[in-house]
């Protein structure tokens, strides 16, 4: 997940506007969890607007554009302000940061006017509520058409809500810049394992398979497709080791067994969990499976109202496996459809979400944020299926930071399963 | 194009019915151009209905089911008749063969009744018109709802028309059993060259690419996809030589140059010319290019009424190339849309047809048959483009019988071009 290999043009561009010392740079640090901007209480520390590639969890890679104070003074200051507004040309979303000690005035009006002019959605962020707690109750004394969020960049209060609002106002077609391109180098061989079963459409490839192939060849690498039965044969007929093997979840065990241990291994569903949402949140969620106790409530969340099939993955397979793992009864509720998750999320010990093929990234991230804010672990079908098959650690091999999140217990179970597989041949 | 590797289930199944000695077996020979059925004038030579895999040009692979005479006598004869009608369970199209000397009677009525019962379309074939020429004028004395064709299996009169009618009554979804599967063996490596230019849809593969990938992995082989720039690199990183390289037509020269001479080489458009129609007819058609003279009329036939783009392949590129090749003016007419080709086909020295992505195999074959019957050479964009790039012989390497159809002159030109390419590097 190298930041450097992500093309600038495809990241969500977020520009921050506000008077000098309103706390724009501190807010960036609070959003990214890093000390990246120069924070100082000397007004006017930021001069030329600089776009910086950053990562906001769980939003993923973004481009943050910090601008000079809109109240900058003097000839040079006026030039800085002019340059600040020019960034609206390449901005997806603007944050107007307000210091309650100074309030909403002509400077802030100017920002809203300019954003309207450039048709850039704007979110008003009232900062420093640790210093001015009364502003949350009393407001700014103006009626704003645009959404507003109260935060403290210092105490991080309201930051999660701000992320949620940022997601809501991101462009509809906002995606991750790449599905797999950041994991490979030009010229790499990438093997895709595609079982042909009754579910496979005749004479076609499903869209996720097409997207991964395109992403591979768009990144100057070589995409190699086989059924699971030919994987071993194909690997033995390549002159070099492939960089990565990506399997369909239905062939997890066979593909994992036939892929040499020193070759990176993952699945389409793990890649799309990252592409369509946030893999880290989901991996954190899977750990809650081990903490489930008989009698706990689990929410199965489906994005579409499909007709449940026999042996349905969300309504039959996963509940059956969870009950057997817990060794007792669990209470399952199912919600289906788009829009936010139900308000009583706090009643659940775990949310199991579908693969979200009918949701865009915005919608899925919104739901992940909703679960995070409610403090409820959330996992999706792809990640929990990998866990059920004992291959999650292996399927996270391209993401060592996430692998490290898994409990040692999980590792032991994997080793046991690996031994079992070898014994069975 | 081995007949044996084509699965039986996907071939067009044609069953022949008729009285003993109506000439069913001779008709099969006339359709296939081979002496395959046992022909004899002893009534009742055919006993148990036998399904045989055969090739009818230009229809491609079919399954012919020859049945016992429907007027067979005795206990054994009655059993044979019963078995004959049972084949209607696996028949796409029935031919009712009539000997005008015996006429249309209760036996024939029974066949039509049974076909209606099994919902199998039936074509009445009045045979032996060399012996009974008056039947063509006078008919059979009955009104038939189903189509009828007058033929002589002996002189081959009417056989081309019968093929046309067979195509018209084939099932709508009738296709070739495979696009590329008959050219490869299980475990083979097949490399697909897919240039990513502005015309490529973002994040997807076009349907023909998906179909070829699926066909390869469905046949237990390995599909390897690269952009043209990475072809050489990919070939050098495979442990074995690939069986076949298939290129997009837009990368003909680069892909041909980078593919070792001992590796089979073709293009998506050549494969689809075969899958969607008849490659032999089109290769015969390309030879007419060399016979064009200034002043000749050429018909450009497009299957859809797309908005012509600048540098349109059918309206600009091919006419420009043909004019320069002929060294003078040519008269081009363009027809666009589905349905039969215009009736004045005889006015043209060459028909250049589009890739037929909007036509099914039935419709494209119908048009090829129409051109054949009018005696006008027909070629399609894919085949003529390969010829224009001097790579047609190379692109026919999986089809040596068709390669042999090309003039030596063509070969010499290819060699010249090859030399030119090497000189230019």
Interface residues (C-beta under 8 A of the other chain):
Chain A: X186 X187 X189 X194 X196 X202 X203 X204 X205 X207 X210 X211 X213 X214 X215 X216 X217 X218 X220 X221 X222 X223 X224 X225 X226 X227 X229 X230 X233 X234 X236 X237 X238 X239 X240
Chain B: X186 X187 X189 X194 X196 X202 X203 X204 X205 X207 X210 X211 X213 X214 X215 X216 X217 X218 X220 X221 X222 X223 X224 X225 X226 X227 X229 X230 X233 X234 X236 X237 X238 X239 X240
